[in-house]
């Protein structure tokens, strides 16, 4: 009888520890910068301290200048997918998407979609929100 009780307690402690780590507020969010290549485009994605709520993402593109850039957040584990947010020009080869909502902590995937003379392209960047 003691073995199942001990197992339940251990599992509950692990679940509580993981939930605390994911939901812990404060200055634990760090800027993120990532780079990937899709077709003729090299895409650099950056987020200044990803957090619950509105976020601003910056996308830098080298290669053919895209006509349109969008970012779309998805949290596959929870079944969350939100509409793409247009990223407006923010200098040569740079785009900025403001007010991108991430409603909860956890692992998100940000799909950056490009449309331009180099053809359509998509790149997915993982982002951890604490």
Backbone as a printed PyTorch tensor [residue, N CA C, xyz], in Angstrom:
tensor([[[  0.8070,  -1.1970,   0.0000],
         [  0.0000,   0.0000,   0.0000],
         [  0.8490,   1.2600,   0.0000]],

        [[  2.0070,   1.2400,   0.6080],
         [  2.8170,   2.4460,   0.6950],
         [  3.4550,   2.8100,  -0.6430]],

        [[  3.7500,   1.8300,  -1.4510],
         [  4.4180,   2.0890,  -2.7200],
         [  3.5700,   2.9590,  -3.6630]],

        [[  2.2660,   2.6760,  -3.8870],
         [  1.4520,   3.5500,  -4.7500],
         [  1.3260,   4.9700,  -4.1900]],

        [[  1.2160,   5.0980,  -2.8800],
         [  1.1140,   6.4240,  -2.2670],
         [  2.3950,   7.2140,  -2.5110]],

        [[  3.5410,   6.5700,  -2.3400],
         [  4.8270,   7.2310,  -2.5800],
         [  4.9530,   7.6530,  -4.0350]],

        [[  4.5300,   6.7970,  -4.9500],
         [  4.5800,   7.1230,  -6.3700],
         [  3.6950,   8.3330,  -6.6860]],

        [[  2.5160,   8.3890,  -6.1140],
         [  1.6060,   9.5230,  -6.3330],
         [  2.2270,  10.8080,  -5.8050]],

        [[  2.8550,  10.7590,  -4.6480],
         [  3.4920,  11.9390,  -4.0660],
         [  4.6480,  12.4090,  -4.9490]],

        [[  5.4700,  11.4870,  -5.4110],
         [  6.6080,  11.8470,  -6.2710],
         [  6.1130,  12.4810,  -7.5720]],

        [[  5.1200,  11.8970,  -8.2020],
         [  4.5720,  12.4490,  -9.4490],
         [  3.9890,  13.8370,  -9.1980]],

        [[  3.2600,  14.0110,  -8.1060],
         [  2.6860,  15.3260,  -7.7830],
         [  3.7790,  16.3680,  -7.5770]],

        [[  4.8640,  16.0050,  -6.9180],
         [  5.9760,  16.9390,  -6.7080],
         [  6.6470,  17.3250,  -8.0350]],

        [[  6.8230,  16.3620,  -8.9190],
         [  7.4310,  16.6570, -10.2230],
         [  6.5310,  17.5880, -11.0250]],

        [[  5.2410,  17.3200, -11.0450],
         [  4.2900,  18.1750, -11.7670],
         [  4.3050,  19.5890, -11.1740]],

        [[  4.3120,  19.7000,  -9.8650],
         [  4.3430,  21.0220,  -9.2160],
         [  5.6350,  21.7640,  -9.5500]],

        [[  6.7550,  21.0550,  -9.5750],
         [  8.0410,  21.6960,  -9.8970],
         [  8.0560,  22.2090, -11.3330]],

        [[  7.5750,  21.4210, -12.2700],
         [  7.5300,  21.8400, -13.6750],
         [  6.5940,  23.0280, -13.8460]],

        [[  5.4230,  22.9840, -13.2300],
         [  4.4710,  24.1000, -13.3320],
         [  5.0640,  25.3700, -12.7370]],

        [[  5.7430,  25.2560, -11.6100],
         [  6.3740,  26.4250, -10.9930],
         [  7.4380,  27.0000, -11.9080]],

        [[  8.2590,  26.1430, -12.4950],
         [  9.3210,  26.6110, -13.3950],
         [  8.7330,  27.3450, -14.5980]],

        [[  7.6730,  26.7950, -15.1910],
         [  7.0750,  27.4220, -16.3710],
         [  6.3580,  28.7290, -16.0390]],

        [[  5.7510,  28.8030, -14.8830],
         [  4.9200,  29.9590, -14.5490],
         [  5.6170,  30.9870, -13.6720]],

        [[  6.8710,  30.7480, -13.3120],
         [  7.5740,  31.6620, -12.4160],
         [  7.7210,  33.0280, -13.0620]],

        [[  7.2030,  34.0750, -12.4070],
         [  7.3140,  35.4200, -12.9850],
         [  8.6900,  36.0110, -12.7190]],

        [[  8.8830,  37.2020, -13.2700],
         [ 10.0980,  37.9330, -12.9400],
         [ 11.0130,  38.0850, -14.1220]],

        [[ 12.2520,  38.3750, -13.8240],
         [ 13.2390,  38.7030, -14.8470],
         [ 13.8610,  37.4990, -15.5090]],

        [[ 13.2080,  36.3520, -15.4910],
         [ 13.8090,  35.1650, -16.0680],
         [ 13.7100,  35.1340, -17.5900]],

        [[ 12.8450,  35.9540, -18.1670],
         [ 12.7330,  35.9850, -19.6230],
         [ 13.9800,  36.6490, -20.1900]],

        [[ 14.5240,  36.0440, -21.2310],
         [ 15.7450,  36.5580, -21.8270],
         [ 15.5120,  36.8330, -23.2940]],

        [[ 16.2360,  37.8110, -23.8270],
         [ 16.1160,  38.0550, -25.2670],
         [ 16.5180,  36.7960, -26.0370]],

        [[ 15.8880,  36.5970, -27.1640],
         [ 16.2260,  35.4490, -27.9890],
         [ 16.5130,  35.9270, -29.4090]],

        [[ 17.5350,  35.3650, -30.0220],
         [ 17.8590,  35.6550, -31.4200],
         [ 18.2340,  34.3310, -32.0780]],

        [[ 17.5930,  34.0520, -33.2120],
         [ 17.8300,  32.7980, -33.9160],
         [ 17.9090,  33.0750, -35.4090]],

        [[ 18.5580,  32.1780, -36.1230],
         [ 18.7020,  32.3600, -37.5680],
         [ 18.4560,  31.0370, -38.2830]],

        [[ 17.8470,  31.1130, -39.4690],
         [ 17.5900,  29.9280, -40.2800],
         [ 17.5700,  30.3380, -41.7470]],

        [[ 17.7270,  29.3470, -42.6120],
         [ 17.7170,  29.5730, -44.0610],
         [ 16.5510,  28.8140, -44.6630]],

        [[ 15.8170,  29.4770, -45.5600],
         [ 14.7400,  28.8380, -46.3070],
         [ 14.7940,  29.3640, -47.7300]],

        [[ 15.1160,  28.4800, -48.6640],
         [ 15.2590,  28.9060, -50.0610],
         [ 16.3450,  29.9610, -50.1720]],

        [[ 16.0670,  31.0430, -50.8920],
         [ 17.0870,  32.0700, -51.0760],
         [ 17.1930,  33.0500, -49.9000]],

        [[ 16.3630,  32.8440, -48.8690],
         [ 16.3000,  33.7850, -47.7570],
         [ 17.0870,  33.2750, -46.5470]],

        [[ 17.7960,  34.1720, -45.9080],
         [ 18.3430,  33.9210, -44.5770],
         [ 17.5390,  34.8040, -43.6380]],

        [[ 16.9340,  34.1820, -42.6360],
         [ 16.0150,  34.8830, -41.7520],
         [ 16.5800,  34.8820, -40.3330]],

        [[ 16.6820,  36.0740, -39.7530],
         [ 17.0670,  36.1870, -38.3490],
         [ 15.8550,  36.6980, -37.5890]],

        [[ 15.4880,  35.9640, -36.5460],
         [ 14.3220,  36.2760, -35.7290],
         [ 14.8080,  36.6870, -34.3490]],

        [[ 14.2610,  37.7780, -33.8160],
         [ 14.6200,  38.1590, -32.4460],
         [ 13.3930,  38.6310, -31.6930]],

        [[ 13.4000,  38.3030, -30.4020],
         [ 12.3300,  38.6980, -29.4880],
         [ 12.9830,  39.2000, -28.2170]],

        [[ 12.6100,  40.3850, -27.7970],
         [ 13.1710,  40.9620, -26.5860],
         [ 12.3410,  40.5070, -25.3910]],

        [[ 12.8540,  39.5660, -24.6520],
         [ 12.2160,  39.0190, -23.4580],
         [ 10.7850,  38.5440, -23.7240]],

        [[ 10.6170,  37.4090, -24.4200],
         [  9.2750,  36.8760, -24.6800],
         [  8.5060,  36.6910, -23.3780]],

        [[  7.2390,  37.1080, -23.3630],
         [  6.4430,  37.0790, -22.1340],
         [  4.9730,  36.8360, -22.4510]],

        [[  4.2140,  36.5470, -21.4090],
         [  2.7720,  36.4160, -21.5500],
         [  2.2260,  37.7930, -21.8920]],

        [[  1.3660,  37.8490, -22.9120],
         [  0.7920,  39.1200, -23.3470],
         [  1.3620,  39.5430, -24.6870]],

        [[  1.3310,  40.8530, -24.9280],
         [  1.7760,  41.3970, -26.2170],
         [  3.3040,  41.3850, -26.3170]],

        [[  3.8060,  40.9570, -27.4620],
         [  5.2440,  40.9030, -27.7320],
         [  5.5340,  41.5950, -29.0450]],

        [[  6.7660,  42.0520, -29.1830],
         [  7.2350,  42.6190, -30.4400],
         [  8.3680,  41.7400, -30.9470]],

        [[  8.2550,  41.3090, -32.1930],
         [  9.2710,  40.4630, -32.8160],
         [  9.9110,  41.2170, -33.9690]],

        [[ 11.2150,  41.0310, -34.1330],
         [ 11.9550,  41.6360, -35.2280],
         [ 12.4570,  40.5320, -36.1450]],

        [[ 12.3100,  40.7500, -37.4470],
         [ 12.7580,  39.7960, -38.4510],
         [ 13.6970,  40.5210, -39.4050]],

        [[ 14.9000,  39.9850, -39.5730],
         [ 15.8470,  40.5330, -40.5440],
         [ 16.0060,  39.5010, -41.6570]],

        [[ 15.9300,  39.9630, -42.8990],
         [ 15.9710,  39.0580, -44.0480],
         [ 17.0900,  39.4800, -44.9810]],

        [[ 17.9420,  38.5130, -45.3450],
         [ 18.9200,  38.7500, -46.3940],
         [ 18.5600,  37.8450, -47.5640]],

        [[ 18.8960,  38.2820, -48.7380],
         [ 18.4770,  37.6070, -49.9590],
         [ 17.5190,  38.5350, -50.6820]],

        [[ 16.6980,  37.9990, -51.5620],
         [ 15.7300,  38.8570, -52.2640],
         [ 14.8130,  39.5620, -51.2530]],

        [[ 14.5400,  40.8230, -51.4940],
         [ 13.6840,  41.5850, -50.5710],
         [ 12.2540,  41.0610, -50.6390]],

        [[ 11.7080,  40.5820, -49.5020],
         [ 10.3320,  40.0730, -49.5180],
         [  9.3210,  41.2050, -49.6360]],

        [[  8.1930,  40.9040, -50.2920],
         [  7.0960,  41.8630, -50.3960],
         [  6.2600,  41.8700, -49.1210]],

        [[  6.1660,  40.7230, -48.4590],
         [  5.3500,  40.6070, -47.2500],
         [  6.0030,  39.6370, -46.2720]],

        [[  5.9180,  39.9820, -44.9840],
         [  6.4270,  39.1360, -43.9010],
         [  5.3390,  39.0650, -42.8310]],

        [[  5.0500,  37.8570, -42.3570],
         [  4.0990,  37.6890, -41.2550],
         [  4.7130,  36.7630, -40.2090]],

        [[  4.2160,  36.8840, -38.9740],
         [  4.6000,  35.9600, -37.9070],
         [  3.3180,  35.3770, -37.3160]],

        [[  3.3330,  34.0770, -37.0590],
         [  2.1410,  33.3950, -36.5340],
         [  2.5440,  32.5070, -35.3620]],

        [[  2.0210,  32.7970, -34.1530],
         [  2.3530,  31.9780, -32.9880],
         [  1.4860,  30.7290, -32.8960]],

        [[  2.1260,  29.6060, -32.5310],
         [  1.4310,  28.3330, -32.3450],
         [  1.9930,  27.6640, -31.0970]],

        [[  1.0920,  27.1720, -30.2520],
         [  1.5000,  26.3320, -29.1230],
         [  0.8310,  24.9810, -29.3550]],

        [[  1.5440,  24.1100, -30.0490],
         [  0.9820,  22.8330, -30.4820],
         [  0.5360,  21.9640, -29.3050]],

        [[  1.2850,  21.9730, -28.2010],
         [  0.9510,  21.1210, -27.0650],
         [ -0.4370,  21.4240, -26.5120]],

        [[ -0.8670,  22.6690, -26.6000],
         [ -2.1540,  23.0720, -26.0410],
         [ -3.2130,  23.3030, -27.1180]],

        [[ -2.8340,  23.1390, -28.3830],
         [ -3.7830,  23.3310, -29.4670],
         [ -4.0760,  24.7910, -29.7770]],

        [[ -3.1710,  25.6890, -29.3700],
         [ -3.3520,  27.1160, -29.6540],
         [ -2.6770,  27.4800, -30.9780]],

        [[ -3.4120,  28.1440, -31.8370],
         [ -2.8580,  28.6890, -33.0860],
         [ -3.5660,  30.0140, -33.3240]],

        [[ -2.7910,  31.0390, -33.5590],
         [ -3.3480,  32.3750, -33.7170],
         [ -3.0860,  32.8990, -35.1260]],

        [[ -3.9180,  33.8230, -35.5980],
         [ -3.7370,  34.3570, -36.9470],
         [ -2.3760,  35.0290, -37.1100]],

        [[ -1.9120,  35.0100, -38.3350],
         [ -0.6250,  35.6470, -38.6420],
         [ -0.7350,  37.1580, -38.4320]],

        [[  0.3410,  37.7310, -37.9030],
         [  0.4290,  39.1720, -37.6830],
         [  1.3920,  39.7420, -38.7140]],

        [[  0.9660,  40.7370, -39.4960],
         [  1.8780,  41.3280, -40.4810],
         [  3.0470,  42.0280, -39.7910]],

        [[  4.2140,  41.8720, -40.3700],
         [  5.4050,  42.5710, -39.8910],
         [  5.6880,  43.7100, -40.8600]],

        [[  5.6600,  44.9190, -40.3560],
         [  5.8940,  46.0980, -41.2020],
         [  7.3640,  46.3970, -41.3720]],

        [[  7.7110,  47.1660, -42.4090],
         [  9.1050,  47.5290, -42.6430],
         [  9.6810,  48.3060, -41.4560]],

        [[ 10.9370,  48.0110, -41.1360],
         [ 11.6240,  48.6700, -40.0220],
         [ 13.0710,  48.9480, -40.4280]],

        [[ 13.2490,  49.3400, -41.6910],
         [ 14.5870,  49.5770, -42.2350],
         [ 14.8750,  48.5790, -43.3410]],

        [[ 15.9740,  48.7670, -44.0510],
         [ 16.3090,  47.8480, -45.1500],
         [ 16.4880,  46.4070, -44.6580]],

        [[ 15.6840,  45.5190, -45.2020],
         [ 15.7810,  44.1050, -44.8440],
         [ 15.2930,  43.7720, -43.4460]],

        [[ 14.6760,  44.7310, -42.7710],
         [ 14.1940,  44.5100, -41.3920],
         [ 12.6900,  44.7320, -41.3230]],

        [[ 12.0420,  43.8860, -40.5110],
         [ 10.5970,  43.9520, -40.3410],
         [ 10.2890,  43.8140, -38.8580]],

        [[  9.1660,  44.4040, -38.4630],
         [  8.7870,  44.4040, -37.0460],
         [  7.3010,  44.0590, -36.9170]],

        [[  7.0100,  43.0540, -36.0970],
         [  5.6310,  42.6660, -35.8070],
         [  5.3480,  43.0320, -34.3530]],

        [[  4.3980,  43.9290, -34.1490],
         [  4.0740,  44.3940, -32.7970],
         [  2.7650,  43.7700, -32.3230]],

        [[  2.5890,  43.7370, -31.0360],
         [  1.3640,  43.2360, -30.4050],
         [  1.0350,  41.7970, -30.7860]],

        [[  2.0590,  40.9530, -30.8280],
         [  1.8450,  39.5300, -31.0760],
         [  1.5150,  38.8880, -29.7280]],

        [[  0.2880,  38.4210, -29.5870],
         [ -0.1790,  37.9010, -28.3030],
         [  0.2410,  36.4670, -28.0460]],

        [[  0.8230,  36.2500, -26.8690],
         [  1.1440,  34.9130, -26.3740],
         [  0.4510,  34.7950, -25.0180]],

        [[ -0.7060,  34.1200, -24.9580],
         [ -1.5360,  34.1760, -23.7620],
         [ -1.1160,  33.3020, -22.5940]],

        [[ -0.0900,  32.4580, -22.7750],
         [  0.3140,  31.6170, -21.6450],
         [  1.7810,  31.2330, -21.7410]],

        [[  2.3290,  30.8360, -20.5910],
         [  3.7170,  30.4010, -20.5260],
         [  3.8640,  29.0330, -21.1920]],

        [[  5.0610,  28.7610, -21.6560],
         [  5.3710,  27.4730, -22.2470],
         [  6.1180,  27.6280, -23.5550]],

        [[  6.2660,  26.5160, -24.2690],
         [  6.9990,  26.4910, -25.5290],
         [  6.0800,  26.8890, -26.6830]],

        [[  6.4500,  27.9240, -27.3920],
         [  5.7170,  28.4000, -28.5630],
         [  6.5790,  28.1960, -29.7970]],

        [[  5.9290,  28.0970, -30.9440],
         [  6.6060,  28.0810, -32.2360],
         [  6.1100,  29.2940, -33.0100]],

        [[  7.0390,  30.1110, -33.4670],
         [  6.6870,  31.2980, -34.2350],
         [  7.0370,  31.0170, -35.6970]],

        [[  6.0090,  30.9590, -36.5360],
         [  6.2260,  30.7220, -37.9630],
         [  6.3680,  32.0660, -38.6600]],

        [[  7.5260,  32.2790, -39.2640],
         [  7.7760,  33.4850, -40.0540],
         [  7.5490,  33.1000, -41.5130]],

        [[  6.6190,  33.7710, -42.1580],
         [  6.2980,  33.5050, -43.5630],
         [  6.7420,  34.6870, -44.4060]],

        [[  7.3760,  34.3770, -45.5350],
         [  7.8650,  35.3950, -46.4620],
         [  7.2280,  35.1810, -47.8270]],

        [[  6.9300,  36.2760, -48.4940],
         [  6.4370,  36.2220, -49.8670],
         [  7.1800,  37.3010, -50.6350]],

        [[  7.7930,  36.9050, -51.7400],
         [  8.5480,  37.8830, -52.5170],
         [  9.1150,  37.2840, -53.7790]],

        [[ 10.0610,  37.9990, -54.4050],
         [ 10.6120,  37.5530, -55.6840],
         [ 11.3680,  36.2310, -55.5900]],

        [[ 11.8040,  35.8580, -54.4010],
         [ 12.4750,  34.5690, -54.2140],
         [ 11.4900,  33.4420, -53.9990]],

        [[ 10.1880,  33.7570, -54.0880],
         [  9.1480,  32.7560, -53.8670],
         [  8.7140,  32.7620, -52.4140]],

        [[  7.7010,  31.9580, -52.0920],
         [  7.2450,  31.8940, -50.6970],
         [  8.1960,  31.0360, -49.8660]],

        [[  8.2840,  31.3640, -48.5840],
         [  9.1310,  30.5900, -47.6710],
         [  8.5610,  30.7000, -46.2680]],

        [[  8.8210,  29.6720, -45.4710],
         [  8.4260,  29.6770, -44.0650],
         [  9.5660,  29.1230, -43.2280]],

        [[  9.7410,  29.7370, -42.0600],
         [ 10.7230,  29.2810, -41.0950],
         [ 10.0470,  29.2700, -39.7220]],

        [[ 10.2960,  28.2240, -38.9410],
         [  9.6900,  28.1240, -37.6130],
         [ 10.7850,  28.2820, -36.5530]],

        [[ 10.5280,  29.1900, -35.5990],
         [ 11.4780,  29.4460, -34.5100],
         [ 10.8260,  29.0970, -33.1780]],

        [[ 11.5060,  28.3010, -32.3450],
         [ 10.9740,  28.0030, -31.0230],
         [ 11.2210,  29.1680, -30.0700]],

        [[ 10.2370,  29.4680, -29.2210],
         [ 10.3480,  30.5400, -28.2370],
         [  9.7670,  30.0280, -26.9240]],

        [[ 10.5270,  30.1680, -25.8450],
         [ 10.0540,  29.7710, -24.5230],
         [  9.5690,  31.0060, -23.7780]],

        [[  8.3240,  30.9750, -23.3560],
         [  7.7320,  32.0760, -22.5900],
         [  7.6120,  31.6220, -21.1490]],

        [[  8.1930,  32.4170, -20.2540],
         [  8.1240,  32.0790, -18.8220],
         [  7.2340,  33.0380, -18.1170]]])
